[in-house]
Amino acid sequence: MKTIVITGASDGIGAASARQLKALGHRVIIVGRSPQKTERLAKELDAPFHIADYTRLSEVVRLAEELRQYPKIDVLANNAGGAQNKRSLTEDGFERTFQINLLGGFLLTNLLLEKLCESRATVIQTSSIAANLFGSGFDVDDLQSERNYKAFDAYGAAKLEDILFTRELQRRYGEKGICAVAFEPGVVRTNFASESTPLVKFMYHSPLKYLFTISPNKSAKRLTSLAAGTPGIDFLPGEVYSSKKRMKLKFRDPDGKIAKALWDSCLKMVEKYL
Ligand SMILES: NC(=O)c1ccc[n+]([C@@H]2O[C@H](COP(=O)([O-])OP(=O)(O)OC[C@H]3O[C@@H](n4cnc5c(N)ncnc54)[C@H](OP(=O)(O)O)[C@@H]3O)[C@@H](O)[C@H]2O)c1
């Protein structure tokens, strides 16, 4: 039985995977933003739960303090995320899409590093095919999307950053016990588009959605198999998966310099919390 922390577990892919992992006999720890939704699922699964809004880094710090109480964390699934409509800054002063999809999970992982290494944990990032479709213009010197903001480019960049973060986490902490892995969940009918542009909202919420989306349960099998699986046997450390196959990344960073620069920039942004 593994102890598995899933963020963004109050809804969608995270909630479906939490149900699947519980049914497989694992101990699941639910993290969500909405207290009502999170508590409801936790009750259903008889699981512990924690609340944090990633638009406030102070809440991520409190979450990390709460999670340190668990003797072991075998899996941390950084799954919280979503797309936005317009550019806006969080109260920490960072672009919202970037903070929710990357920086919050980056900070949480860094605050839990000691426990994750001791536990020889798998750390999973929920990325997206948007990394390939919209991430090609990613610029590590413009992490706040200050130049020419487009909602889906910002989302594609953030989901590409999840993959670069996975690679760099593996490079830095692989020998200390962590196995980092990312996956793209497909196009899934969840609440995902609720804060996105009108067109994307329409695509996800109109009857047309059945033409091109898969169900949360089907998608969650990808997260569930990584969380329940054995690194090195079921998947390779530092990789990104699309279903059971490795996903080919269009963005080129052959010597890992951009992944390293991303890590160093993020570290500066959160250093006062570490
Ligand atoms: N659906 C897709 O087609 C698709 C495709 C590619 C990647 N993804 C990725 O898959 C992950 C899960 O999304 P989903 O499709 O399951 O969407 P969802 O149903 O909207 O679930 C998103 C989860 O993230 C949480 N969340 C959102 N904003 C947050 C914030 N500011 N702070 C903390 N938690 C926050 C939500 O919490 P509350 O519900 O409690 O507010 C919820 O638990 C995301 O990273 C998303 O980017 C989804």
The ligand as a Gaussian input file, in Angstrom:
#p B3LYP/6-31G(d) Opt

LIG

0 1
 N       -9.207000      18.395000     -18.991000
 C       -8.304000      18.408000     -19.966000
 O       -8.612000      18.293000     -21.169000
 C       -6.845000      18.542000     -19.620000
 C       -5.920000      18.378000     -20.678000
 C       -4.576000      18.492000     -20.382000
 C       -4.159000      18.729000     -19.088000
 N       -5.072000      18.900000     -18.089000
 C       -4.556000      19.159000     -16.749000
 O       -5.080000      18.195000     -15.863000
 C       -5.060000      18.720000     -14.528000
 C       -6.395000      18.454000     -13.868000
 O       -7.387000      19.195000     -14.567000
 P       -8.869000      18.642000     -14.805000
 O       -9.039000      18.475000     -16.260000
 O       -9.153000      17.500000     -13.902000
 O       -9.710000      19.941000     -14.416000
 P      -10.696000      20.253000     -13.177000
 O      -11.833000      19.313000     -13.167000
 O      -10.999000      21.713000     -13.305000
 O       -9.782000      20.016000     -11.912000
 C       -8.750000      20.919000     -11.604000
 C       -8.271000      20.688000     -10.205000
 O       -7.258000      21.676000      -9.919000
 C       -7.675000      22.446000      -8.812000
 N       -7.282000      23.856000      -8.977000
 C       -7.638000      24.713000      -9.949000
 N       -7.148000      25.938000      -9.691000
 C       -6.477000      25.833000      -8.516000
 C       -5.787000      26.752000      -7.704000
 N       -5.723000      28.055000      -7.994000
 N       -5.210000      26.296000      -6.555000
 C       -5.303000      25.001000      -6.209000
 N       -5.961000      24.086000      -6.918000
 C       -6.555000      24.508000      -8.061000
 C       -9.191000      22.342000      -8.766000
 O       -9.612000      22.626000      -7.441000
 P      -11.169000      22.976000      -7.070000
 O      -12.021000      22.094000      -7.920000
 O      -11.219000      22.586000      -5.613000
 O      -11.371000      24.412000      -7.316000
 C       -9.393000      20.890000      -9.180000
 O       -9.195000      20.024000      -8.109000
 C       -4.696000      20.200000     -14.668000
 O       -3.338000      20.364000     -14.368000
 C       -4.957000      20.490000     -16.129000
 O       -4.165000      21.560000     -16.593000
 C       -6.406000      18.798000     -18.322000

